[in-house]
Each structure stands twice: as structure tokens, then as C-alpha cells.
Amino acid sequence: MVKSLYIHIPFCQRICPYCTFARQLYCQKKVDKYITLIKEMIDKKYKNNKFQTIYIGGGTPNCLTINQLIKLLSCLTPKLLPKYEFTIECNPEFVTEQQVKILKKYKINRVSLGIQTLNKKILKSIKRLHNKKNIQKAIDLFRKFKINNISCDLIYGFKQQSIPIIKKDLDFLFKNKINHISYYCLEIKPKSIFSQRNYKLDENKIEKQLKFIIKYLKQNKFNRYEVSNWCKRNKNQSHHNVLVWKTNEWVGIGWAAHGFEKNYYYHYEGDILKWKLVRKKLSKKELYQQVLIMGLRLKEGLNLNNKLVSKSYNFFKKELDSSPLFVKNKKAIKCRNINLLNCLLEKII
């Protein structure tokens, strides 16, 4: 039985210039119809499923109205197994006491808070609507209602960013006892607004920033368990993402959502209210590539006692063993330095 469910909510109040995720500006009527489509698919196709992890991503899921959130969450809560992780992505400026009460009522127990940075100038340049006060209020509200598993997303690599700015952002999170941090490098993708503006990255500056982030998080007792993810304790890891990285099956529902079931990788495209299912059965080589590409992101690597992992390694044994970045012992395979993961993966792509 599939353990994980991903729901994509592709609506935002404003489009960030660096973002290329599938998203549209919020429209109440469109959102109402969209949530109805999600509910109908769950009731018909996944009526008897129960999930260990459910992840609601976007877009900006918490820009929905209270009634829309209730309609969405009320069809998902009954799908949870007794021991579960139920995550929703949130932007700080939309978090209210009423909203957090609803999240708690419908069993949300993990929040991924999109901060990016606390620096006013950078936030303005990327058209984010929140500020430090919004972030503090959101964290305090989650804690008030006992949603203590809070992850914060940040980005490094902006032109105006400096190591002192990054340190200040991290110090704020340490002060608030945040137990999970995702720190992503800014990417300029072809269809983003930044790409159209010919925004350039400073690779030397980015490298120095990453070195500082790794060192400073380690000093503050955060464990790096994946390329872009750190946590205080193993229980604070994103269990949904770990299951995906380890090539467990997951259900994807929603426009532009991706899923993986029975060796079929699929996604939904077309009109936002008329999803078209696109399925691709993976060949052995493609499946083994996916296992390694996803799993070697993890610092601990992949367990060789897993039959699929073992088959994947044996298929690419010659290519992997020839790389000084590849490590194999009796129990696991992993990348010696996940900062250089792409150099290892080039061997198998």
C-alpha cells in the first residue's frame, strides 16, 4: 500500500520572480472548483487508502480562505494512519489565529514556513509580502496551538545577501528554537522572472555562503541529513520527503502534482481545472537511476539490504566504483561529499 500522499495547491497571492513552480494567482471561484476536484479524486480513486505522510505543497496553500481550508483538510484527515506526519506549507503573512486553530483541528502536525530571509531589502526585491514581525507572530501562534514541528525554508545566493545577513537570519531561528531548516541555493531557471531580467549569480560568493551555512548550523547542533536539509534530531526530519528520496511509492494529486506508483512515474498537466494524466512506465535503467539520483542526496546514503537499492548499485557498479566520490561498505552506499553530488551523478546519467 502506498504510504505517502502529496497534494498540490498551485495558487499564490503574488508571483515570486525566482519561482518556476506550477502556480497561478489566487481566484476564489477557481480555488473552490479545484478543491472539489481534489475531493472527488480522493473519494473515487483513493477511497480505501490510508497514509503515513500527507504533504500539502504549492503555491501557497495557506492563502486559501478558512472555508476552503476546511473543505480541503476535512477530506484528508480521515486518510491518516494512527502514526502520521501531516505537513502544510505556509507563508508567514497569511497565518492567523483562526487559521492555526483549523490546522490543529484537522490534525496538521508539521508546518513548513516559507521565510527565504528576514532582510527587508531582499524581501522587497523578491516581492515577498512578509516581514520579521509576521514570522515571529506565525511561529508564536503555531507554538500556542501545540504545532511544534516547525520547519523554516530559506534561500541563499541573492545579490544583496552577505554572510552577516545569513548569520542574522539563522540566529533568529536558533532563538526561536526551530528544529528543522531547509536552506536552498537560489537558482535562475529559464521561465522565471529573474531569468527574463538576466539576473546573474555569483558562484564564488555562493560557495562561501554555503560553507558558512554548513559550519554555522553544525556549530549550533543541526545535523545535515540531505543536500539542503538540516534538523536537530532524526524525529524532526521531513519523513514525507525521506520516503520519496528513498523511492517509496507516493500518490500525487492536483494540477502539476507528480506521483510514483507501480513503476509508473506520472503527473497532471493541461488546464488547471481539467487535469490530464501523463504516465510513464520506467525502464529498469530509469528506475535504478531514479533510486540513485534521489537516494544519494541523503547524507547517510542508501541501505544495501534493500533489494531495489542493491539492484540499482549492481546495474551501475562500474560507473559508481570508478568515482572517488562514491563510498560503499557492507551496509550502505553514499556520496562522500554531497556538495559534489552532481559530479557523482554524472557517472550514471
C-alpha positions as CSV (number, residue, x, y, z in Angstrom):
1,M,0.0,0.0,0.0
2,V,1.3,3.5,-0.9
3,K,2.5,5.3,2.3
4,S,2.5,8.9,1.2
5,L,0.2,11.5,-0.4
6,Y,1.2,14.8,-2.0
7,I,-1.4,17.5,-2.7
8,H,-0.5,20.4,-4.9
9,I,-2.2,23.8,-4.3
10,P,-1.0,26.0,-7.2
11,F,-2.3,29.3,-6.0
12,C,-0.5,32.4,-4.8
13,Q,-1.4,36.0,-4.0
14,R,1.8,37.1,-5.7
15,I,4.3,35.5,-8.1
16,C,7.9,35.5,-6.8
17,P,10.5,36.4,-9.5
18,Y,12.7,33.4,-8.9
19,C,9.9,30.8,-8.8
20,T,9.1,28.4,-11.7
21,F,6.8,26.1,-9.8
22,A,3.4,25.5,-11.4
23,R,1.3,28.3,-9.9
24,Q,-1.4,30.9,-10.7
25,L,-2.7,34.0,-9.0
26,Y,-5.4,33.2,-6.4
27,C,-9.0,33.3,-7.7
28,Q,-11.7,32.3,-5.2
29,K,-14.1,30.6,-7.7
30,K,-11.3,28.7,-9.3
31,V,-9.9,27.6,-5.9
32,D,-13.4,26.4,-4.9
33,K,-13.7,24.2,-8.0
34,Y,-10.1,23.0,-7.7
35,I,-10.6,21.7,-4.1
36,T,-13.8,19.9,-5.3
37,L,-11.7,18.1,-7.9
38,I,-9.2,17.0,-5.2
39,K,-12.0,15.7,-3.0
40,E,-13.6,13.8,-5.9
41,M,-10.4,12.2,-6.8
42,I,-9.7,11.1,-3.2
43,D,-13.2,9.7,-2.8
44,K,-13.1,7.8,-6.1
45,K,-9.6,6.7,-6.7
46,Y,-8.2,6.5,-3.1
47,K,-11.3,5.7,-1.1
48,N,-9.7,2.9,0.8
49,N,-6.2,4.3,1.2
50,K,-4.6,5.4,4.5
51,F,-1.4,7.3,4.5
52,Q,1.6,7.6,6.9
53,T,2.5,11.0,5.5
54,I,0.5,13.7,3.8
55,Y,2.2,16.8,2.4
56,I,0.2,19.9,1.1
57,G,2.6,22.0,-1.1
58,G,2.3,24.8,-3.5
59,G,2.0,27.5,-4.5
60,T,0.8,29.0,-1.2
61,P,-1.6,26.6,0.5
62,N,-2.4,28.9,3.4
63,C,-3.6,31.7,1.2
64,L,-6.9,29.8,0.9
65,T,-9.9,31.1,2.9
66,I,-10.9,29.4,6.1
67,N,-13.8,27.6,4.4
68,Q,-11.6,26.4,1.6
69,L,-9.0,25.1,4.1
70,I,-11.8,23.3,6.0
71,K,-13.1,21.7,2.8
72,L,-9.6,20.5,1.8
73,L,-8.4,19.3,5.2
74,S,-11.7,17.6,6.1
75,C,-11.3,15.1,3.2
76,L,-7.6,14.4,4.1
77,T,-7.7,13.9,7.9
78,P,-9.7,10.6,7.7
79,K,-6.9,9.3,5.4
80,L,-4.3,9.4,8.1
81,L,-2.8,6.3,9.8
82,P,-2.6,6.4,13.6
83,K,1.1,7.4,13.5
84,Y,1.4,10.1,10.9
85,E,3.1,13.2,9.6
86,F,0.7,15.8,8.1
87,T,2.5,18.8,6.7
88,I,1.3,22.1,5.1
89,E,3.4,24.8,3.5
90,C,2.7,28.3,4.8
91,N,3.7,31.9,4.1
92,P,4.0,33.9,7.3
93,E,1.9,36.8,6.3
94,F,-1.3,34.7,5.9
95,V,-1.0,32.9,9.3
96,T,-3.8,33.9,11.7
97,E,-5.1,32.5,15.0
98,Q,-8.2,31.3,13.3
99,Q,-6.2,29.6,10.6
100,V,-3.9,27.8,13.0
101,K,-7.0,26.6,15.0
102,I,-8.3,25.0,11.9
103,L,-4.9,23.4,11.1
104,K,-4.8,22.0,14.6
105,K,-8.4,20.7,14.5
106,Y,-7.7,18.8,11.3
107,K,-4.5,17.2,12.6
108,I,-1.8,19.1,10.9
109,N,1.3,18.4,13.0
110,R,4.1,19.8,10.9
111,V,4.4,23.2,9.2
112,S,6.9,24.3,6.5
113,L,7.2,28.1,6.8
114,G,8.5,29.9,3.7
115,I,10.8,32.6,5.2
116,Q,13.5,32.9,2.5
117,T,15.2,35.7,4.6
118,L,14.4,38.3,7.2
119,N,16.2,41.1,5.4
120,K,13.9,43.8,4.3
121,K,15.7,44.9,1.2
122,I,16.0,41.3,-0.2
123,L,12.3,40.6,0.7
124,K,11.3,43.7,-1.2
125,S,13.4,42.7,-4.3
126,I,11.8,39.3,-4.4
127,K,8.3,40.7,-3.9
128,R,7.6,38.8,-0.7
129,L,4.9,40.3,1.5
130,H,6.1,39.3,5.0
131,N,8.5,40.7,7.5
132,K,10.2,39.7,10.7
133,K,7.1,40.6,12.7
134,N,4.9,38.3,10.6
135,I,7.4,35.5,11.0
136,Q,7.5,35.8,14.8
137,K,3.8,36.0,15.1
138,A,3.3,32.9,12.9
139,I,5.9,30.9,15.0
140,D,4.2,32.0,18.2
141,L,0.8,31.0,17.0
142,F,1.9,27.5,15.9
143,R,3.5,27.0,19.3
144,K,0.4,28.4,21.1
145,F,-1.7,25.6,19.5
146,K,1.0,22.9,20.0
147,I,2.1,22.6,16.4
148,N,5.7,22.4,17.5
149,N,7.2,20.6,14.5
150,I,8.1,23.8,12.5
151,S,10.4,23.8,9.5
152,C,11.7,27.0,8.0
153,D,12.7,27.5,4.4
154,L,15.5,29.9,3.5
155,I,17.4,30.8,0.3
156,Y,21.0,31.9,-0.2
157,G,22.6,33.4,-3.2
158,F,20.8,36.7,-3.7
159,K,22.9,39.6,-4.9
160,Q,22.2,41.8,-1.8
161,Q,22.9,38.9,0.5
162,S,26.0,38.7,2.7
163,I,27.3,36.2,5.3
164,P,26.3,38.6,8.2
165,I,22.7,38.7,6.8
166,I,22.7,34.9,6.7
167,K,24.0,34.7,10.2
168,K,21.3,37.1,11.4
169,D,18.6,35.0,9.8
170,L,19.9,31.8,11.4
171,D,20.3,33.5,14.8
172,F,16.7,34.4,14.7
173,L,15.7,30.8,14.0
174,F,18.0,29.5,16.8
175,K,16.5,32.0,19.2
176,N,13.0,30.6,18.3
177,K,14.2,27.0,18.8
178,I,13.3,26.0,15.2
179,N,14.1,22.3,14.9
180,H,14.3,21.9,11.1
181,I,15.8,24.2,8.5
182,S,15.8,23.9,4.7
183,Y,18.4,26.1,3.1
184,Y,18.2,26.2,-0.8
185,C,20.6,27.8,-3.2
186,L,19.0,30.4,-5.5
187,E,18.5,29.0,-9.0
188,I,17.8,31.1,-12.1
189,K,15.5,28.9,-14.2
190,P,14.6,29.7,-17.8
191,K,10.9,30.6,-17.3
192,S,11.4,32.7,-14.1
193,I,11.1,36.5,-14.0
194,F,14.7,36.7,-12.8
195,S,15.8,34.9,-15.9
196,Q,13.9,37.3,-18.1
197,R,15.7,40.2,-16.3
198,N,19.1,38.4,-16.9
199,Y,19.8,38.1,-13.2
200,K,23.3,36.7,-12.7
201,L,24.6,34.5,-9.8
202,D,28.0,35.0,-8.2
203,E,29.2,31.4,-7.9
204,N,32.2,32.3,-5.7
205,K,30.0,34.2,-3.3
206,I,27.5,31.3,-3.2
207,E,30.3,28.8,-2.4
208,K,31.4,30.9,0.5
209,Q,27.9,31.3,1.8
210,L,27.2,27.5,1.7
211,K,30.5,26.8,3.6
212,F,29.4,29.3,6.3
213,I,25.8,27.8,6.4
214,I,27.2,24.3,6.8
215,K,29.7,25.3,9.5
216,Y,27.3,27.6,11.5
217,L,24.5,25.0,11.5
218,K,26.9,22.3,12.7
219,Q,28.1,24.6,15.5
220,N,24.5,25.0,16.6
221,K,24.0,21.2,16.7
222,F,22.0,20.9,13.5
223,N,22.6,17.7,11.6
224,R,22.7,17.8,7.8
225,Y,20.8,14.8,6.6
226,E,20.2,15.8,3.0
227,V,21.7,18.2,0.5
228,S,19.5,21.2,1.5
229,N,18.1,20.0,4.9
230,W,19.2,20.2,8.5
231,C,17.5,19.1,11.7
232,K,18.2,18.9,15.5
233,R,17.1,15.3,15.9
234,N,16.1,12.5,13.5
235,K,12.5,12.7,14.5
236,N,12.5,16.3,13.1
237,Q,13.4,15.2,9.6
238,S,10.8,15.6,6.9
239,H,9.6,12.0,6.9
240,H,7.5,12.6,3.8
241,N,10.5,13.7,1.8
242,V,12.7,11.0,3.2
243,L,10.2,8.4,1.9
244,V,10.2,10.0,-1.5
245,W,14.0,10.2,-1.6
246,K,14.2,6.5,-0.8
247,T,12.0,5.8,-3.8
248,N,8.9,4.6,-1.8
249,E,5.7,5.0,-3.8
250,W,3.7,8.2,-3.3
251,V,0.4,9.5,-4.6
252,G,0.3,12.9,-6.3
253,I,-3.0,14.7,-6.7
254,G,-3.6,18.1,-8.3
255,W,-2.6,20.1,-11.3
256,A,1.2,19.7,-11.9
257,A,1.4,17.2,-9.0
258,H,3.8,14.3,-9.5
259,G,3.4,10.7,-8.2
260,F,5.1,7.3,-8.4
261,E,3.1,4.1,-8.2
262,K,3.9,0.6,-9.5
263,N,6.9,1.7,-11.5
264,Y,4.9,4.4,-13.2
265,Y,6.0,8.0,-12.8
266,Y,3.1,10.4,-13.5
267,H,2.0,14.0,-13.4
268,Y,-1.1,16.1,-14.2
269,E,-1.0,18.8,-16.8
270,G,-3.4,20.7,-19.1
271,D,-5.9,23.2,-17.8
272,I,-5.8,23.9,-14.0
273,L,-9.4,22.7,-13.7
274,K,-9.2,19.9,-16.3
275,W,-6.2,17.8,-15.4
276,K,-4.7,15.4,-17.9
277,L,-2.9,12.4,-16.5
278,V,0.5,11.7,-18.1
279,R,2.1,8.4,-17.2
280,K,5.5,6.9,-18.0
281,K,6.5,3.3,-17.1
282,L,10.1,3.4,-16.1
283,S,12.6,1.0,-17.7
284,K,14.9,-0.9,-15.4
285,K,17.7,1.6,-16.1
286,E,15.4,4.6,-15.5
287,L,14.1,3.1,-12.2
288,Y,17.7,2.4,-11.0
289,Q,18.7,5.9,-12.0
290,Q,15.9,7.4,-10.0
291,V,16.8,5.3,-6.9
292,L,20.3,6.6,-7.0
293,I,19.6,10.2,-8.0
294,M,17.1,10.6,-5.2
295,G,18.7,8.5,-2.5
296,L,22.3,9.6,-2.8
297,R,21.0,13.1,-1.8
298,L,20.8,11.7,1.7
299,K,24.0,12.0,3.8
300,E,23.5,8.5,5.2
301,G,23.1,7.2,1.7
302,L,21.0,4.1,0.9
303,N,20.7,0.7,2.6
304,L,22.1,-2.1,0.6
305,N,19.9,-4.6,2.3
306,N,17.0,-3.1,0.3
307,K,16.7,-5.2,-2.8
308,L,15.9,-2.3,-5.1
309,V,18.9,-0.4,-3.8
310,S,21.2,-3.4,-4.3
311,K,19.9,-3.9,-7.9
312,S,20.4,-0.2,-8.6
313,Y,24.0,-0.3,-7.4
314,N,24.8,-3.5,-9.3
315,F,23.4,-2.0,-12.5
316,F,25.7,1.0,-12.2
317,K,28.5,-0.7,-10.3
318,K,31.3,0.0,-12.8
319,E,30.4,3.7,-13.1
320,L,30.0,4.3,-9.4
321,D,33.0,2.3,-8.2
322,S,35.2,4.3,-10.5
323,S,34.4,7.6,-8.8
324,P,36.4,8.8,-5.7
325,L,33.2,10.4,-4.5
326,F,31.4,7.1,-4.1
327,V,31.6,5.2,-0.8
328,K,30.4,1.6,-0.3
329,N,30.5,-0.6,2.8
330,K,28.7,-3.7,3.8
331,K,25.5,-1.9,4.8
332,A,25.2,1.2,2.6
333,I,26.2,3.2,-0.5
334,K,26.6,7.0,-0.3
335,C,28.3,10.1,-1.7
336,R,31.5,11.1,0.1
337,N,30.7,14.8,-0.3
338,I,27.1,15.7,-1.0
339,N,28.2,19.2,-2.0
340,L,29.7,17.5,-5.1
341,L,26.8,15.1,-5.7
342,N,26.2,16.2,-9.2
343,C,29.8,15.2,-10.2
344,L,29.0,11.6,-9.0
345,L,25.6,11.5,-10.6
346,E,27.1,12.5,-14.0
347,K,28.5,9.0,-14.0
348,I,25.1,7.4,-14.3
349,I,23.1,9.9,-16.3
